[in-house]
Amino acid sequence: MIEARHLRVLRAVASTGSFSAAARELGCTQPAVSQQMKALESSTGTPLLVRTGREMRLTQAGEALVRHASGILAGLTAAEEEIAAIAGLRAGRVRLVSFPSGSSTLVPTALAALRAAHPGTRVSLVEAEPPRSVEMVRDGDCDVAVAFRYRPAAAEWDDLVVRPLLADRLVGLVPEGHRLADAEAVAIGDLAEESWIAGCPRCRRQLVDVCEGAGFTPRIDFATDDYPAVIGLVGAGLGVAVLPELALRSVRPRGARTVVVEPAVEREIVALTLPDLAKVPAVAATLDHLTRAAALT
């Protein structure tokens, strides 16, 4: 019989490349990892790992088992959470991942309401941008991801439950005193000769696509994943930027002005989880509270 603890160890060995590195990641000893891998190979009746120098390489059977491990572990987590909630042993546990501007706007409102309604539910939060946050859901490293995309891609999230939250429009940001600071609306082409300050990699790609659609390639002088840094650079007169409205909710744009940019560009904010996890009461409640928080934003 294949045990879940053995699958977790196999996945750690596969991702780290050695027993010792897997032991450090799992917080156990190297002999313990070796012993559990021997037990797993005994259960499957075939070698799963081959030592090549100082690293471990998966056999074909090992690769197949690792491919199935994330789904198996997610299914087991879903079963444990639902059974525990039904039995009344505990209210549940939710591991949440969100991109930074979601963490500072949607998430606090949702989690405060969740705690008030279900004080026994434990929620942890880490930050990551998509596509990393989406992969964390698929790999079983979190239960719910607050993520975004600029345009739907074929089959991009077909394996996940997608809860739409809101449409987040991009707005322009220019220094105070800029020639367009008082304009009601600005065509993106009017900023063609400006120095640009770009955000996260996905936002950066979107910026280039929008500008190229308007007939120019933006000259990006600065790039940073930190929205307050983007705003600070614009406020210092070092360039212009486009940012999602959500990113401006929790940051005061000192020295900078927001302007409406045309054509309108929106990113879709969603909450994602695996189909099995969507049935878990604590996860379902988290999705519901995120939806309500988005309606208030």
Buried (B, 14 or more C-beta within 10 A) or exposed (E): EBEBEBBBBBBBBBEBBBBBBBBBBBEBEBEBBBBBBEBBBEEBEEEBBEEEEEBBEBBEBBEEBBEEBBBBBBBBBBEBBBEBBEEEEEBBBBBBBBBBBBBBBBBBBBBEBBBEEBEEBBBEBEBBBBBBBBBBBBBBBBBBBBBBBBEEEEEBBEEBBBBEBBEBBBBBBBBBEBEBBEBEEBEBEBBBEBBBBBBBEBBBEBBBEBBEEBEEEBEBEBBBBEBBBBBBBBBEBBBBBBBBBBBBEBBEBEBBBBBEBBEEBBBBBBBBBBEBBBBBBBBBBBBBBBBBBBEEB
